């Protein structure tokens, strides 16, 4: 059997007769076939297994596929449904499902499609999954990959940029996951074994930011009683993440521009020019194009930063991700096992909220709901949402052309 073929084809269907017919049609192809029950579920899927799901399976195909990908399974997923829909197809595509078939197909035609998929499953993995898996192996299982197509496109572009030593600018609203994406870029790059140093340019006073970034010599100012290397030096051979770079003063922008041009620094109070080898990733919640037009941000610095420009959509544009992030936060903040569960009505309430605070707001809402729900089930009445921050007009931070990929 080819190394690309799955270890086993697993069939998940609520109709036992249909599952048996599929299994019989698949065995002549030389594939090992097994029908799985709902109690086995995702736990039965191993690294190279190919999963075939029928819409009669008790769990929704998108949810099952998402949990399979969280287990880092590299096998294919084929979904056969009696009620095909565009939203489900898009969500499954984002999870790199390898086929989406109508339930009206005869078992032999389903088997033919599954057999063809078996030999292609590995080669059809999108680049962003490689980015995700590389990051999760180093950071543990705390983070989860995106499902929504708007976000998987960003991750695909990030994966393409990760291997190149170019400067990357990540734009998106506060709380949308920009630092996570920056760290993912680092761990996918050739610099993964070196430091990833982060600095929030908006949180440090202008008078101290130069010293933080470039370091200072002893005696450079009153409290400088020793020489201190800056963050640029500490990130040598690794990645420097400049968060909220849109908040940087014009004077500091000039110094940052010089650093990006030649990758050299001079410590405050020093005369020696120090060469550093760093990859720079910057992020902002501001519209830097507008800031350039208004004279608040240098145009030459913008183009130095935006060699690759990544846009992280807000959570309201990633509705397919909300249930999975909500369950992740439940597990993260649970003090006992199993974690509390959300009802369908509670999930619907979460999906309908526009989330001006993005993932940070969602995490806070989940924590409050866990406190308000005395039992192990969280109902819609336990979801307390704050509408006071919602604007009168629809939220839109960046130009429509950018959102459409122009």
Secondary structure, 3 states (H helix, E strand, C coil): CCCCCCCCEEEECCCHHHHHHHHHHHHCCCCCEEEECCCCHHHHCCCCCEEEEECCCCCCHHHHHHHHHHCCCCCCEEEEECCCCHHHHHHHHHCCCCEEEECCCCHHHHHHHHHHHHCCCHHHCCHHHHHHHHHHHHHCCCCCCCCCHHHHHHHHHHHHHHCCCCCEEEECCCCCCHHHHHHHHHHHCCCCCCCEEEEECCCCCHHHHHHHHHEECCCCCCCCCCCEECHHHHCCCCEEEEECHHHCCHHHHHHHHHHHHHCEECCECCCCCEECCCEEEEEECCCHHHHHHCCCCCHHHHHHHCCEEEECCCHHHCHHHHHHHHHHHHHHHCCCCCCCEECHHHHHHHHHCCCCCHHHHHHHHHHHHHHHCCCCEECHHHCCCCCCCCCCCCCCCCCHHHHCCC
